[in-house]
Amino acid sequence: MGEQRTAGAIGVHVATAAWATVLLGLHAVAGFFVLNAVLTESEGPWDRTVTGTVRLMAGLGLAVELMALAGTAAAVNTGRLRRWWYAPAAALVAVSLVRMVFAPQP
């Protein structure tokens, strides 16, 4: 009976680590897109594609981060992860939205 409890506890820890790994991967991908959106600047008055590029990168970051937010909600509601896991998702969503709204105009 002791072996079953130990195996069950290990399974819970493995599942929690898997959730955390998936969420960290999604945050990294979203962070890449958001960082590209933040660092993209207009090269001059002739650069007309900068607004579309910034909004595309911010939109992709937002889409990935919304998937991470859904995964975070599922993990927090099942008790696998703590509520502080919402913080990176909220920060990246906020930066994405702000960058989409304030995209540079050529």
Secondary structure as the mmCIF struct_conf table of DSSP 4:
data_model
#
loop_
_struct_conf.conf_type_id
_struct_conf.id
_struct_conf.beg_label_comp_id
_struct_conf.beg_label_asym_id
_struct_conf.beg_label_seq_id
_struct_conf.end_label_comp_id
_struct_conf.end_label_asym_id
_struct_conf.end_label_seq_id
HELX_RH_AL_P HELX_RH_AL_P1 GLY A 2 LEU A 39
BEND BEND1 GLY A 44 GLY A 44
TURN_TY1_P TURN_TY1_P1 PRO A 45 TRP A 46
BEND BEND2 THR A 49 THR A 49
HELX_RH_AL_P HELX_RH_AL_P2 VAL A 50 ASN A 77
TURN_TY1_P TURN_TY1_P2 THR A 78 GLY A 79
BEND BEND3 ARG A 80 LEU A 81
HELX_RH_3T_P HELX_RH_3T_P1 ARG A 83 TRP A 85
HELX_RH_AL_P HELX_RH_AL_P3 TYR A 86 VAL A 101
TURN_TY1_P TURN_TY1_P3 PHE A 102 PHE A 102
HELX_LH_PP_P HELX_LH_PP_P1 ALA A 103 GLN A 105
#
